[in-house]
Amino acid sequence: MGSSRRVKLRDATFLAATVVCNALSAQTRPQPNIVLITIDTLRPDHLGCYGYKQIRTPNIDRLASEGIRFTTVVSAAPLTLPAHSSIMTGAYPAFHGVHDNVGYRLSPSVETLAQILNARGYATGGAVGAYILDRAFGLSSGFDFYFDHFDDVTDQNETVNMAQLKRPGSQVIDQAIAWVKRTPKRPFFLWAHLYDPHDPYNPPAPFQQQYSSHPYDGEVAYVDQQIGRLAGFLNEAGLYQNTLIVLTADHGESLGEHRELRHGYFVYDTTLLVPLIIKPPAARNPSTVDRQARSIDIAPTILKIAGIPRGKMMQGTDLSAANSALDAYSETFYPAQFGWSTLRSLRVNNLKYIEAPRPELYDLAKDPGESNNQAAQRPAMAAELRAKLVYVELSAKAPDSQRSASKPLTPEEIDKLARLGYVANSSAATTRAAKDLPDPKDEIDTFYSISRAGIEAASGKCDQAIPDLLEIIRKSPNLEAARSMLGRCYFIQERFQDAMKAFLELEKTNPQNEDAAFYLAACKFNLDDLNGAEEGFRRTLSLNPNRAYAHKYLGFIDQARGDSATAIAEFTKVVELSPRDLEAHGKLGFLLASASRMKDALPHFQKVVELSPSDGSAHYNLGLAYEKLADQPKAARELAEACRLDRQFCGK
């Protein structure tokens, strides 16, 4: 390395520390506002300020020109939920326990950036662009305002509209600006999550036309426009100068490298490297930091600039205090959904080790594309880095993190995640060592086949999915995800005998598979075998006591047998586990009303109206409930609304 290069690195380190110190030195300066922007699936090498010439990103480039740009930042995971959990907690997945988009929820007991800032008097608001960050998955903890509102589907035979699961960046920024406008005059923390660069790439006009041959870039350019809207608002409101703005991504995107399309499956740099730009709350000369940093360092650095002590649970480092490259651990548990090995990596300076059944070692200085695996040629170095990786993972682990973060999936959650491209198989956990499992590198063709079938099935196209799934099972008979998906397709088509055969085969493969137990019971219910169904649902609950749909079906069975008291207990359990279950609230309302418990029934009728405000029958039932409780003004209002929505309720 030449002397001019060494000067540049020292200057970058000095400038980064100087910006942080200056941000804290003026005691008269008010507490800064904080804006965290996370852009889903954004590669840093597709931004103008990172040297990409085929795109215009003037607003992101402007932030870089007013602050610090980090050139090498490594995400903890190439998946949205675990990556954001690490950004918000400043901790690795081994600590916060969230290892995948599927089957996890960040525990409220794990301290987040929002919780810390809220406790320090900050107003806290979040607006997210996709269902993967819905409050059901835990990241809303600590926020006064959290805009998600992704419509729930409670009928497991319904398909899910993709528009329900994500929203364009314009809507996210609209909500963010509206929240800041109505926030009391005190420091605020705003998190805006923009999902647009996530596949499928379909940018709006004029970006679709401008980037017709590179639609991913069109999505990035569109997001840049929305960031300009937010920055423009802050400037017009007189807030920009005293606002710390941090822009990053949860993970990158593979555009065909290593035969990977999209992200989540491998842990190569295409999906792990993310941008990081910090615009401090005071104008500074721009600087560039070349030393390696990590996504877990973002939250501690924000707190340092704001003059707030780091969180007690944070494992990341304040970047102003880091004078050398930080070792970066990353992981993906996504292949485990299919019974294949998880992947873990450690990036140390210019060396990167990937723990897999066939380990990988890359010299990134000579081989930035990670195409020349040197693990066999340099076994001593591979062993040294593997030992270091194991140490990092074990030292980062928190007691009982896995259990506290576990989140059983409902059928509609499985469908929603599949519609977003993530095949979900929550029963795929295995105790076998990684070396005994298939290497994801060998299974990528199967992965794409089952991913395609999963999207087809979740879109209601089971006629297309079933032949694909049968072919996958022919080639890979022990692939639980394929058998589960096949059975669910038959179930959706009301081919209950075929569904039972599929789930019996799945149960042979894994007797503890709760999907098999649940759907076998559901098939028996639909075939009028109530005794067999009850036995099956109770077995399902022995495998997973929090499977809400098992409680719901038991409620149906109890109601059919005339056992209202037991049915009420089961439906009450459903709404405890799934508070937005429209059908369960409706059943509870009627059962409680029929038992002359109208006061207890009222909240459930109210919830049905809240969840289905355009349903005339919901307003009519609520109006009748108010009448029974002698609240005539509210009764009249609800009955009038029922009449307006549906003429059949007029004059009743």
N, C-alpha and C positions, 0 to 999 in steps of 0.2 A: 504494500500500500504506500502511495506517495505521500510526501509531507503535506501537500495541500489537502489531501483527503483526511489526514489526521486532524488538521486544523478545523476542517468542516465538522467533524464529529465532536471535537471538544467544544466548538462554538455552539453546536446544536444543543449539547447537554447544558452548557452554561445558560443559553437563552431560555430553555425550558424551565430551569430552576428559577431564573430571574423573573419570568412571567408569574410563576406561582408566588414567589416572595413579594413581588410588587403588588400582587392582588391582595395580599394580606397586610401590607405594611401601613397603608393609610387608614388610621384608626377612625377618621371621620367619614370614610366612605360607607354608605349604607350596605346592609347585607345584600349580596347579589341575588338576583333572580337566576334560576337554573333551568335551562331547556336541554333535555336529552332527546335526540332524534336517532331512532334506530331504523335503518332501512333494511328490509328483509332481502336476503339473497343478493347482496351487493358485492361484486368483486372490486377491489380497489383499483385494479389495472384497467377498469373501464370508466375511469373518471379523468376529466381533463387535468386536474391538479396533480394526478399521479402519472402524467405523461401520455395518456391515451389521446391520439389525434383524431379519432373517428367520431367524436362526440362533442357536443357543447353542453357543459354543465357550469354556467357562469355563476350561479348562486352558491353552489358548493365550493367552487374555486375561490369565490370572494371570502368565504369563511376561512379557507386555508391561507389566504393572503393577509388575514387579520389576526392570525394566531399560530398555532403549532400543528404541524402535520407529521404524523408518525408513519414511517414507511413500512414497518414490519410488525404487524399486530396479529396475534394468533387467537382464534376463538377456542373456547373450551369444548365445543361440540358443533358439528355441522347440521344441527337440527334446531328449529325455532324455540321450542319450549325450554330445553336444557340450556341452550346458549343464552337466552334472555334471563333465565334463572341465575346463571353465573354472572352476567352483567349487573343485575340488580342486587345480588348478595355479595359480590366480590369474592366468591368462593367457587371451588371446583364441584362438579357433580357428585363426587364421592362424599362431599360434606353436606350439600343441600339435598341430595338424594334423588334429584330429577335426572334420569339418564336417557329419556326418550320423549317423543311427543305422545306416545301411546302408553297408557297405564300409569301415569304419574300426575301428581299435583303438588306444587310447592307448599310445604306446611307453613301456616301462619306463625309457627314458633321460630322459623328461621328469619332472622332480622334482615330487612331489605333497606335499600337506599331511601325509598319512600317513607318507611316507618321512622327511620332516623331523622329525616328532614321534617316530617310531620310533628315529631316530638319536640323539635327545636323551633316550632312556631311557623313553619312554612305551610302555606296552602299547597295542596298536592292534587294534581289533576293528570289523568292519563286518557289517551284516546288511541285505540288499537285498530288495526286494519284487517284482522283475520281471526277466525274462530279459535285457532290454536292458542291464542292468548286470551280467550274468554275468561271471565272471573272464575269459572268453574275449575280452572287449572291453577289458581292460587296467586297470580301476580298482582291482583287488585289490592292486596293487603297493604295498608298504609296510605291509600289514596282517598281523599275526600270525595273526588269525582272520578269515575272510571267509565268511559264510554266504550262499551262493547255491543250489547243489545243484538246479539246474533240470534235470530228466531229459533226457538226450540221446536222440534218435531216429536210428538209423543206417540204417534201411531207407527209401530215398527214396520208396517207394510207400506208406508209412504216413502217415496224417494225424496231426496234433499235437493233443493234448488241451490245451485252454486252461488247465486247472488246473496243467499242468506249467510254465506260463510266468509265472505270477504267484502271489502268496500274500497272504492278508489281513494287515492290519496287526498283528493279535493274534499271529500267528506270528513276525513280524519282532521285535516287542517281547519275546516269549518268549525268542527267541534272544539278544537284546541283554541282557536281565536275567540270563539264565543265564551269559553270557560274563563280565559284570561280577562276578558272584558267585564265579566260579572264577579270576578274575584275581589274580595276586599283589599284595601290598600296595605298590603303586607307582602313580604317576599314570597315568591311562588316557585314551585318545582313542577314543570310540565314535561311529561313524557309523550312524545308523538311517535307512533310506530306506523311506518308506511310499507305496505305489503306488495306494492305493484310489480317490482322486478321478479317476484316469484312466478314460476310457470303456471299456467300457459301465458306466453308473452303476447299480449294484445293491447298495445298502447293506444290511447285515444288520438284523434286528430289534433294537431297536424303531425304529431310524432309518428303515427303509423305510416304516413306517406314519406316523411323525411328519413325514416330508418326502416324502410320496407324490407331491405335485405338483412337487417340486423335488429329484429324486433325487441330483443333483450335490451339493446342500447336505447331503443325508443322508450321503453318503460323507465329506464334510468333517467333519461332526459325529462320525461314527464314529472318524475319525482323531484328533480332539480327545480322545475317550475314551481311546484307546490312549496318547496322550502323557501323559494324566493317570496312567495306570498306571506309565509309566516314571518320571515325576516323583515319584509316591508311593513307589516302590521306593527311589529315591535318597534321599528324605527319611527313610524308615524305616531305611535302612542308614547314616545319618549322613553321607551324601556330598553332599547337595544344596547345602549352604551353600558348600562349596569347589569347586563345579562350574560352569564356564562353559558355559552352554547357548545354542546358536545355532540358531534355527529359520528356515528359508527354504524356497523351492521352486525346482525347476529351471526352470519356466516357468509361464505361466498357461494359460487355456483360453478359447477363443472359443465362446460359446453362441449362435451365429447372427449375431453382428456381422460386417459385411462379407461376408455369405453364407458365412462360414467356420464349419464345425462342427469341434470339437476343436482341433487346434493343428498347427504345423509348416509349414503351407503359406504363410502370410503373416507379416509382421513388424509387425503393429499392436499397440498397447499391451495389448489383451485377452490376448495370449499372451506378451508380453514382460515385463510388470510382475509382480513377485513380492514377497511379504512378506519382511521381515527383522526379526527380534526377537533382541536380544542380552541374555541374563540373565547379568550378571557374577558372578564367584565371591565376591561379597560384597554384602550387601543395600544397595541404593541407592534413592533416590527415582526414580520413573519419569520418563522424558523422551521427547520426540518430536523427531526430526530430519526436517525437510522438504526439505533440499537433496538433489539427485539423487545417487544412488550406483549401484554396479554389482555384479553377482554376482562379478566378478573381484576385488573388494575384500574379500570375506569371508575368504579364507585369510590375507592379510597382517594383517587386523585380529585374527583369532584368535591369530596368532603374537605380535603386539604385546602383547595382554592376557596371554599366557602368559610374556612376557619372553624370547621366543626371536627371534633375528634373522630377518627375512623371507627367503624363498627367493630364490636368485640369479636364477631364471628368472621370477619373478613380475612381472607388468606392472600389477597392481592396486595400490591405495593403502590404507594404514592409515587407516581412516575417522576416527580421532581426530585425525589430522593434516590432514584435508581441511577447509578453511574455506570452500570454495565448491563449487558444483555441478560434478560431474565429467562431462565429455562421455562419452556412452555409445554404443558401437558394437554392433550386433547383425546377425545374418545368418541366412538359411535357404538351404541347398543342396538341400533336399528336392525342389523343382520340377525340378531338374536330372536326377532319376531318370527323368523323362519326356521329357527333351530340351528343357525350357523354361528360361527364364532363372532364375538364382539371384536372390535379393533381399538387399540390404544396407541398413542404416539407420544414421543418426547422430542422436542426440538431444542437442541443445545448448540448455540452459536450457529455454525453452518452445517451441523450434522443433524440428521433426523432419523429416528428409529421408530419402526411400526411393529408392534407386537401382534402377530398373527400366527396361525398354524405354520405358514411359511414366512418367517420374519423378513423384514425389509430394512435396509440401511441406505441412506442417500447422503451424498456430499453436495449440499445445495449450492455451494459456491461454484462448483464445476457442472452441476447437473440440476438446475432449478426446476426442470420439468419432471424430476423424479422418475426417470426412465431407466436408470442403470442401478439395479439393486446390487449392493456390494456386501450384503450380509454374509454370503458364503466366502468371499475373498477376504473379509476383515472380521473374522469371528470374535477376536478379542475385543474389538471396539463395539461390536453388536452386543456382546455379553455385558460390557461395562455400562452401556446405555440402557440395556434391559434392567439391570440391577437398579440403576438410578430411577427408571420409570416406576418400578415396583415400589421403591422407597417414597417417591412423590405421591403415588396413589394412596399408599397406606398412611402416610403422615397427613394427608388431606382428609381422610375419612372421619366422619362423625359417628358416634355410637347410635345405632338404630335408625340411621338416616333412610335406609331402604324402606323400612316399615312405615315410617311417618309420611313418606312421599308417595306411597302406593295409592293408586286411584283406580278401582275397578271401573270398567267402561260399560255404559249402557249400549243397547243396540243402535240407537240413533247417534251416539258419539262415535261408534265404529264407522257408521256410514258417513258422517261428516268428515272425519279424518281421511277416509278413503277418497272422498270427493276432492279433497285437497291434495291427493297424491300419496298419502301415507297409508299403506296397508296395515291394518290393526289386527293383532292376534295376541290378546292379553294373557293367554294361557300358555305361552311358549317358553316360559322360564325353564331353565335346565341347570342341573348341578354338575354336568360333565365339564371337565377342564377344556379350555379353549383348544388345546392341541388335539383333542379327540373329536372336535367338531369340524364340519366342512369349512374350508377357507372361502370367505366371500368372493375372492378373486375367481374362484372356480364356479361360482353359482350365479354370475351376473346375468346370464341369459334367462335362467329360471326366474330371477328377481324381476326382470322386465316383463316377462310373461304374466307373472302373478300380479304385478302392479297394474298392468293393463286390464286384467280381468277384474281386479278390485274396483277400479274406477268405473268399469262397465256395470258391475253389479250395484254399486252405490248410486249409479245414475238411472237405475231401473231397467237396465238393458241385460237382464239375466239370460235372455235367449242367445245373446252373443257371448256372454261370459261362460255359460255352462260347457259348451264344447271345448273352450280353451282350458277350463279347469280340469275337465276329464283327461285332456292330453297331458297337462302338468302332473296329475296324479299318476298317470300311466308311467311317466318317466321318473317321478319322485314320489313313490307311494307313502313315504313317511312324513311328507310335508303337511303338518297340521293346518297351517294357514289355508292351504288350498282346499282341504277337506271341509274345514269350517265354512269357508266361503261358498263351496258347492252346496252344502246343506242349507245355508241361509238363503241361497237363491231358490232352491226348491221350496223352502218354507214361504218365501215371499210370493211364489207362484201358486201357493196352496196345494202343492204336490206333497202332501204330508207323509205318505208312505215312502216316497223317494227320499224325502228329507230324513226320515228315521233311519233308512239304510245308510245314508251318508254319515250321520252322526254316530251310529253304532260302529261303523268302521273307524271313525275318529276316536271313539271311546276305547276301542281295541288298541289303537296306537298309544293313547295316553288315558288311562282310567281316571286320572285326576283332572281331566279337562272340563272346566266348568261350563264352557259353551256347549259341549256335548250333552252334559247333564241337563242344562237349561232347555235346549231346543228339543231334546227327546221328550221332556215333560210337556213342552208347549205343543208338540205334535199330538201327544195323547189327549191334551185338553181339546184341541180342535177336532179330534176324532171321537169326542164324547166319552173318553175313558177318564172320568174325573178322579177316581181312586188312584189310578196309575199316575195321573198328572200330579196329584197332591204329593204322592210319594217322591216323584222326581223333583218337584220344586223344593221339597224339604231337603233332599240330598244336595241340590244346588246350593241352598243356604248353608249347608254344613261345609261346603267348599269355600263359599264366599258369603258371609252373613249380610253383606251390604249390596247384594244384587237386587236393585229396586224392582225390576220386572218380575222376579220370582215372588216377591211380596204382593205385587199387583195381581198376578194370576191367582195366588191363594185367596186374595180378596174376592175375585170373580167367583171362585169355587164356593167360598163361604156364602156369598150373596145368593148364588144359585140354589144352595141348600137351605136358604132361609135363616142362616145364622148371622144376623145383622151385627151383633156385638163383635164377633170375631172378625167380620169383614171390615168393620170400622177400624179395628186395631191394625189390620194389615194395610189398609189404605193410608192410615196415619203414618205408618212406617215408611210408605212410599214417599209421601210429601216431606218427611224429614230428610230422606236421602236425596230426593229430587224435587226441590221446592217449586219448580216451574212445570210440574207434570199436570197438564190441563185435565186429563181424564180422571186422575186420582182425586183432584179437588172437586170435580163434578160429582163423582160417586160419593165422596164424603158429605158434600152438601145435601144430596138427596137422602142418604141414609140417616144422617143426623136429623134432618127435618122430619123424616118419617117416624123417628123415635121421639118426636116432640121436643127436640133440643135445638130450636131455631136459633137461639143466641149463639150456640156452638157452630151451627151450620153457616151462619152469615159470613164469616171470614172466607170460607171456601167459595161461596157464590161470588163474593167480591173479587177473589183471586181469578176466578174463571173470566170475569169481565175484564180484568186487567190483562190477562193473557190473550183474550180473544175479543177485543173491543168492538169489532164489526159484526159480531154474532148477535142477532136479535133475540134468540132464545136465551142467551146468557143474561142479557139485560132484563128480559121478562121474568126469569126465575129470581133474579136479585130483587126486582120490584115486588114480587109476591112475598119474598122473605121480609122485606121492609114493611109490607102491609101486615103480616102476621105479628111483627114487633111494634105495630102502631106508630110507625114513623111515616106518616102520610106524605110529607113534602118529598122525601127521598124516593118513596114508592112511586109517586106521580112522575118524578123525573125519569126514573128507570123505565117505567111502562111507556112513557112517551118516546123514549129513545128506542125501545123495542119496536114500537109501531113505525117509527121513522125508518128503521133498518129493514123491517119485514112486515108487510101489510097484514099477514095472517095474525099478527098480535094486536091489531087495532080493534078496539071495542070489546076486548075480552075482559 
